[in-house]
Amino acid sequence: MILAVASGKGGTGKTTVAIGLARAAAAEGRTVLFLDCDVEAPNAALFLHPEWEEERRVGVLLPEVDPEKCTGCGRCAEVCAYSALAVVNGKVLLFDDLCHGCGSCMRQCPEKAITERLHTTGSLHAGRAGAILFARGVLDVGRAMAPPVIRELKRWKLGGAGGPGRLAVLDAPPGASCPVVETLRGADRVLLVTEPTPFGLHDLEQAIGLARDALGLPVDVVLNRADEGDDAVERFCEKEGIPVVLRIPFDRKIAEAYSEGIAPDHAVPEVGRAFRDLLLVLAGREGG
């Protein structure tokens, strides 16, 4: 199973849940892959403490124009869906941060004046955290395009990781924007982590709109700090027919463990048992 763990906003306990599920599955002898797709702020390694074994640079292919061949016809700018190219006084201008590296300009150039060069925007790292195969992407400081780094991370390590007897946990970025779309694409189901507050409900609605309504993925909800706030999230999930599969009560020991870089399920055994029970529930939804 490829399980994406996401949230409509940061600070809900998403990474805590992702780590807890990965550790519970590994303890049961399953083959587990953990991908930290929150490439702008990857922090799962702080709790799983992997030993790094591999690293590589990644990026996007940007167009490079040969001025000797270019006639300034403007065809490249016409076919660019992201307005990354413009032609001014017969000269092609490229806006790097807008380019998605799709290659349309190169293929459509009638003069064959465009080639591509790799523009590095981040790095990938992989290693082992005990029995867990761990990998993460890291977006370079100052870069704006997270999806290409996430795409390369999944392409690098995800193939075959969600097969029978295997669990791949994707720790998604918070929110409901393009990096989340890239993370959720190809997942078998999505676990949305939220909290019982008005902000939690608002952002949960956005996350459901993306995962279930736009991408057509099955979703379940984990309610963190479930004994605080109000019952609006519970009522919303009941109305929408979305199962709340785990309720985690507030526990100061969980927050203290988190602040010290200790996996909360390691510090609080009851939390570890809850994650093992949740694995059984999710396995049942997948039919085994």
Salt bridges, closest charged atoms under 4 A:
GLU54 OE2 - LYS157 NZ 2.84
GLU55 OE1 - HIS125 ND1 3.95
GLU64 OE2 - ARG117 NE 3.41
GLU78 OE1 - ARG75 NH1 3.24
ASP140 OD2 - ARG57 NH2 2.66
GLU152 OE2 - ARG155 NH1 2.67
ASP171 OD1 - LYS14 NZ 2.85
GLU182 OE1 - ARG151 NE 3.48
GLU182 OE1 - ARG185 NH1 2.96
GLU195 OE2 - LYS9 NZ 2.98
GLU195 OE1 - ARG225 NH2 2.58
ASP203 OD1 - HIS202 ND1 3.05
ASP213 OD1 - ARG212 NE 2.81
ASP220 OD2 - ARG189 NH2 2.91
ASP220 OD1 - ARG285 NE 3.27
ASP231 OD1 - ARG235 NE 3.21
GLU234 OE2 - ARG247 NE 2.72
GLU240 OE1 - ARG212 NH2 2.90
GLU256 OE2 - ARG252 NE 3.02
ASP265 OD2 - ARG23 NE 2.75
GLU286 OE2 - ARG189 NH1 2.90
